[in-house]
Amino acid sequence: MSMLSITETWLTGNDHFTLADLMNTLQDYSIYNFPRTTCRGGGVAVVARKGLAVKQNQTTGFSSFEHLDLVVTSRNKSFRLLTIYRPPPSTKNKLTPDKFFSEFSILLEDLIAPPHYLLLSGDFNFHVDDAANLNAMKFLDLITSADLRQHVNGATHRLGHTLDLLITRSDDKLISKVRTLPELLSDHNVVVCDINLPRPPASRLTVSYRKTRDIDLQAFLSDINKFLPDIPSNNDTGVDEQIDRYENTLRSLLDKHAPQITRTITLGPHTPWFTVDLRELRREKRRCERKYLSTRLTVDKYIYHEICRKYNRSLKATKASYYKKKVEESNQKQLCKFVDKLFNIKCAPTLPKYDSLETLAERFAEFTNPKLST
């Protein structure tokens, strides 16, 4: 999967644990989130591979629907992706179809003018499969007048009807193989398609490490006692020279007992709590899914839903048990680090731009020395 558009995220903007958990788990993905902050529910988000270049557009906010506007580029091809959620009208939110049509028309005028590839996805809450539904037919007429086409066929909701849509320009071949997957946790089905875009490469990271746990401590201490006394310590030797000698000697001993190893890894999901039992259960779930998609029998659908529920319950229980055990076994210092990892997104340490390490050190000194003097 390269991209995932989500509606009704139920994120409020203060869900630090949820976002940190997602981003620390899905290390090769970035999350673009437009939460609802006024009340419960709603919110839209997009999860995309880091190999994709994604730019978020700042657009006008509308009251009758929520949307996230992105430009996605892979190599030399790009398209504009809008994830849209239209809440169903109610006496509480005082939204009406006419208000949506008015605001959506304004958005379409902005979208169709530039000659770029375009994809609108999301939950529009219109029964576009019902020819007797006047509002749904009005919506289809509106997108047809904008030279757009809707691609989803068949029910996308547990109770029937086509609510979740994929819309492109009429003459574009941006997407293909549009299909729906059986519902899982949500009452909506997952709508899947292939986007005719170069596949982004997986993110790769070069890491260096030493196997310090394999060091023979007695031999290491013996070498330190053997070589360090050979370093002259008379007053004629400058401090910088002494430091360099100590550093070079200790580094050479460390290279002897624990050589530095460098390798390139492909970033993938980080799930230390994922057990062998969960892996076997996931395989069984996928086998049941393939069988149901092949037969479309009610009994196979029931079996597939039951294994999905069992897998999700096991997933939650195993993850909760892992975190509970980590908390119970941690001392105060370890607990603080563990909680910090849960609520904060892991980021690589960054330094200011610099031409050389010496210049960077001088800049730090210029910044720090006056404060120390003060």
Order of alpha helices (4+ residues) and beta strands (2+ residues): beta-alpha-beta-beta-beta-beta-beta-alpha-beta-alpha-beta-beta-beta-beta-beta-alpha-alpha-beta-alpha-alpha-alpha-alpha
